[in-house]
Amino acid sequence: MIQNDRANAGQSTMFARIEERLEPTDGLDIRQQDVQFALLLTYITIGWMTVEGTASLLLGWASKSLLLEAFGIDSVIELFSAAVLLWRLRVEAGGTAAFEHVKLVEDRAARLVGYSLYALVAYVVLNSSHGLFIARRITDTHESVWGILIGAVAKVGMPILAAYKLKVAARLNSRALRADAIESITCGYLSIVLMIGLAATRLLGWWWLDSVAALALIPFLIKEAQAAIQGECECAHG
């Protein structure tokens, strides 16, 4: 627990120092500084999701773990979301696009990320139903330690990353960035589900726990997907 707190504090300090370096200075546009910081967060997300998704999928296939495979596919969905967001932010970061064009790109990006949230909803429902009623396959638990380690890293880092995304989304009034932050929050939640599920399967044989817990995300994800697609941004309240 103490190690988790120290790691959490360490990553929070790292992001705070990065943001301090990007704080607006005389002669620089405040919004452009926020866009640059959002770009940095997006690049971190892309790198993180690439490593996390690859490791989770490979370990999931090797151990026949539905939970690890689910976590890997969630990472792929988040990678798509981050790529869409990167496109949106680079349009504005170029500095030559008209306000109307930036707004058009923001709307398109928000809808695409919103649809990716619906894809995540569909995946959670299908995977949980499959895990509860169909598969019930036996996981090779010797891979559980690596899976728990992946979950621990995400549990520490994702909430911090999401908090900074929400903060910048509020300043930019960006639905796309807010929706992407929600996916990071979801990843943090699923990392807890991953760790508990793998530990419960390994120690207690409770194969059903991860599927039930994942279903609790559905109302939250649907609400955020609707807000992203319909343009009902609550960014200022993030």
C-alpha positions as CSV (number, residue, x, y, z in Angstrom):
1,M,0.0,0.0,0.0
2,I,2.8,2.4,0.9
3,Q,4.7,1.5,-2.3
4,N,1.5,2.2,-4.3
5,D,1.2,5.6,-2.6
6,R,4.8,6.4,-3.3
7,A,4.5,5.4,-6.9
8,N,1.3,7.4,-7.2
9,A,2.9,10.5,-5.7
10,G,6.0,10.1,-7.9
11,Q,4.0,9.9,-11.1
12,S,1.8,12.8,-10.0
13,T,4.9,14.9,-9.3
14,M,6.3,14.0,-12.8
15,F,3.1,15.2,-14.6
16,A,3.1,18.4,-12.4
17,R,6.6,19.2,-13.4
18,I,5.9,18.7,-17.0
19,E,2.8,21.0,-16.8
20,E,4.9,23.6,-14.9
21,R,7.4,23.7,-17.8
22,L,4.5,24.2,-20.2
23,E,2.8,27.0,-18.1
24,P,2.1,30.1,-20.2
25,T,4.9,32.7,-20.3
26,D,4.9,36.3,-21.6
27,G,4.1,36.4,-25.3
28,L,2.8,32.9,-25.6
29,D,-0.9,32.1,-26.2
30,I,-2.4,30.3,-23.2
31,R,-4.6,28.1,-25.3
32,Q,-1.7,26.9,-27.4
33,Q,0.2,26.0,-24.3
34,D,-2.8,23.9,-23.2
35,V,-2.9,22.2,-26.7
36,Q,0.8,21.4,-26.4
37,F,0.3,19.8,-23.0
38,A,-2.7,17.8,-24.3
39,L,-0.6,16.6,-27.2
40,L,2.1,15.4,-24.7
41,L,-0.5,13.6,-22.7
42,T,-1.8,12.0,-25.9
43,Y,1.7,10.8,-26.9
44,I,2.2,9.3,-23.4
45,T,-1.2,7.5,-23.8
46,I,-0.3,6.1,-27.2
47,G,3.0,4.7,-26.0
48,W,1.5,3.3,-22.8
49,M,-1.4,1.7,-24.6
50,T,0.8,0.1,-27.2
51,V,3.0,-1.6,-24.6
52,E,0.1,-2.5,-22.3
53,G,-2.1,-3.8,-25.0
54,T,0.6,-6.0,-26.6
55,A,1.7,-7.4,-23.2
56,S,-1.9,-8.1,-22.1
57,L,-2.9,-9.8,-25.3
58,L,0.2,-12.0,-25.5
59,L,-0.1,-13.0,-21.8
60,G,-3.9,-13.6,-22.2
61,W,-3.4,-15.9,-25.2
62,A,-0.6,-17.8,-23.5
63,S,-2.6,-18.3,-20.3
64,K,-6.1,-18.6,-21.8
65,S,-7.2,-15.7,-19.5
66,L,-10.3,-14.0,-20.8
67,L,-9.7,-11.2,-18.3
68,L,-6.2,-10.4,-19.6
69,E,-7.4,-10.6,-23.2
70,A,-10.2,-8.2,-22.3
71,F,-7.7,-5.8,-20.8
72,G,-5.6,-5.9,-24.0
73,I,-8.6,-5.3,-26.2
74,D,-9.6,-2.3,-24.0
75,S,-6.1,-1.0,-24.6
76,V,-6.6,-1.3,-28.4
77,I,-9.8,0.7,-28.2
78,E,-8.0,3.4,-26.1
79,L,-5.2,3.4,-28.7
80,F,-7.8,4.2,-31.4
81,S,-9.3,7.0,-29.2
82,A,-5.8,8.5,-28.6
83,A,-5.0,8.4,-32.4
84,V,-8.3,10.3,-33.1
85,L,-7.5,12.8,-30.4
86,L,-4.0,13.3,-31.8
87,W,-5.5,14.2,-35.2
88,R,-7.8,16.7,-33.5
89,L,-5.0,18.3,-31.5
90,R,-2.5,18.5,-34.3
91,V,-5.0,20.4,-36.4
92,E,-5.2,23.1,-33.8
93,A,-1.5,23.0,-32.8
94,G,-0.6,23.8,-36.4
95,G,-1.8,27.4,-35.7
96,T,-3.1,27.9,-39.3
97,A,-6.5,26.4,-39.1
98,A,-9.5,28.8,-38.8
99,F,-11.7,28.6,-35.6
100,E,-14.5,27.1,-37.6
101,H,-12.3,24.3,-38.9
102,V,-10.9,23.5,-35.5
103,K,-14.5,23.3,-34.2
104,L,-15.5,21.0,-37.0
105,V,-12.6,18.7,-36.3
106,E,-13.4,18.8,-32.6
107,D,-17.0,17.7,-33.3
108,R,-15.9,14.9,-35.5
109,A,-13.2,13.7,-33.1
110,A,-15.7,13.8,-30.2
111,R,-18.1,11.7,-32.1
112,L,-15.5,9.1,-33.1
113,V,-14.2,8.9,-29.5
114,G,-17.9,8.6,-28.3
115,Y,-18.5,5.7,-30.7
116,S,-15.3,4.1,-29.4
117,L,-16.9,4.3,-25.9
118,Y,-19.9,2.5,-27.3
119,A,-17.5,-0.1,-28.7
120,L,-16.1,-0.5,-25.2
121,V,-19.6,-0.9,-23.8
122,A,-20.4,-3.6,-26.4
123,Y,-17.1,-5.4,-25.6
124,V,-17.6,-5.3,-21.8
125,V,-21.2,-6.7,-22.2
126,L,-20.1,-9.5,-24.7
127,N,-17.0,-10.4,-22.8
128,S,-18.7,-10.5,-19.4
129,S,-21.6,-12.5,-20.8
130,H,-19.3,-14.9,-22.5
131,G,-17.2,-15.3,-19.3
132,L,-20.3,-15.9,-17.1
133,F,-22.5,-18.1,-19.3
134,I,-20.4,-19.7,-22.0
135,A,-16.7,-20.0,-21.6
136,R,-15.8,-20.7,-18.0
137,R,-12.5,-21.9,-19.3
138,I,-9.7,-22.6,-16.9
139,T,-7.0,-20.0,-16.7
140,D,-3.3,-21.0,-16.5
141,T,-2.7,-19.1,-13.3
142,H,1.1,-19.2,-13.5
143,E,0.8,-16.1,-15.7
144,S,-1.3,-14.3,-13.1
145,V,1.6,-12.6,-11.4
146,W,2.5,-10.8,-14.7
147,G,-1.1,-9.8,-15.2
148,I,-1.4,-8.4,-11.7
149,L,1.8,-6.4,-12.4
150,I,0.3,-4.9,-15.5
151,G,-2.8,-4.0,-13.6
152,A,-0.8,-2.4,-10.8
153,V,1.0,-0.1,-13.2
154,A,-2.2,0.9,-14.9
155,K,-4.0,1.4,-11.5
156,V,-1.3,3.9,-10.4
157,G,-0.8,5.7,-13.7
158,M,-4.2,5.9,-15.4
159,P,-6.0,7.9,-12.8
160,I,-3.2,10.5,-12.8
161,L,-3.2,10.7,-16.6
162,A,-7.0,11.0,-16.6
163,A,-7.0,13.8,-14.1
164,Y,-4.6,15.9,-16.2
165,K,-6.7,15.2,-19.3
166,L,-9.8,16.3,-17.6
167,K,-8.1,19.5,-16.3
168,V,-6.9,20.4,-19.8
169,A,-10.2,19.4,-21.4
170,A,-12.0,21.9,-19.1
171,R,-9.6,24.7,-20.2
172,L,-9.9,23.8,-23.9
173,N,-13.7,23.0,-23.6
174,S,-12.9,19.8,-25.6
175,R,-15.4,17.0,-25.6
176,A,-13.0,14.8,-27.4
177,L,-10.3,15.1,-24.8
178,R,-12.8,14.6,-22.0
179,A,-14.1,11.4,-23.6
180,D,-10.5,10.2,-24.0
181,A,-10.0,10.9,-20.3
182,I,-13.0,8.8,-19.5
183,E,-11.4,5.9,-21.3
184,S,-8.3,6.4,-19.2
185,I,-10.5,6.3,-16.1
186,T,-12.1,3.1,-17.4
187,C,-8.7,1.6,-17.9
188,G,-7.8,2.4,-14.3
189,Y,-11.0,0.8,-13.1
190,L,-10.5,-2.3,-15.2
191,S,-7.0,-2.6,-13.9
192,I,-8.5,-3.0,-10.4
193,V,-10.9,-5.6,-11.8
194,L,-8.0,-7.3,-13.5
195,M,-5.9,-7.6,-10.3
196,I,-8.8,-8.7,-8.1
197,G,-10.1,-11.1,-10.8
198,L,-6.7,-12.8,-11.4
199,A,-6.0,-13.0,-7.7
200,A,-9.4,-14.4,-6.9
201,T,-9.1,-17.0,-9.8
202,R,-5.6,-18.0,-8.6
203,L,-6.3,-18.2,-4.9
204,L,-10.1,-18.9,-4.5
205,G,-11.3,-20.1,-7.9
206,W,-13.8,-17.2,-8.2
207,W,-13.8,-17.2,-12.0
208,W,-17.0,-15.1,-12.2
209,L,-15.9,-12.1,-10.2
210,D,-14.3,-10.1,-13.0
211,S,-17.2,-10.4,-15.3
212,V,-19.7,-9.2,-12.7
213,A,-17.6,-6.2,-11.7
214,A,-17.0,-5.1,-15.2
215,L,-20.7,-4.8,-15.9
216,A,-21.0,-2.0,-13.3
217,L,-19.2,0.3,-15.8
218,I,-21.9,0.2,-18.4
219,P,-24.2,3.1,-17.2
220,F,-21.2,5.4,-16.7
221,L,-19.8,4.6,-20.2
222,I,-23.1,5.1,-21.9
223,K,-23.6,8.5,-20.3
224,E,-20.2,9.7,-21.4
225,A,-20.6,8.3,-24.9
226,Q,-23.9,10.1,-25.3
227,A,-22.4,13.4,-24.1
228,A,-19.4,13.1,-26.5
229,I,-21.6,12.3,-29.5
230,Q,-24.5,14.8,-28.8
231,G,-22.3,17.7,-27.9
232,E,-23.4,17.9,-24.3
233,C,-20.0,18.7,-22.9
234,E,-19.6,18.8,-19.1
235,C,-16.0,19.7,-19.4
236,A,-16.1,22.6,-17.0
237,H,-17.3,20.2,-14.3
238,G,-14.6,17.6,-14.9
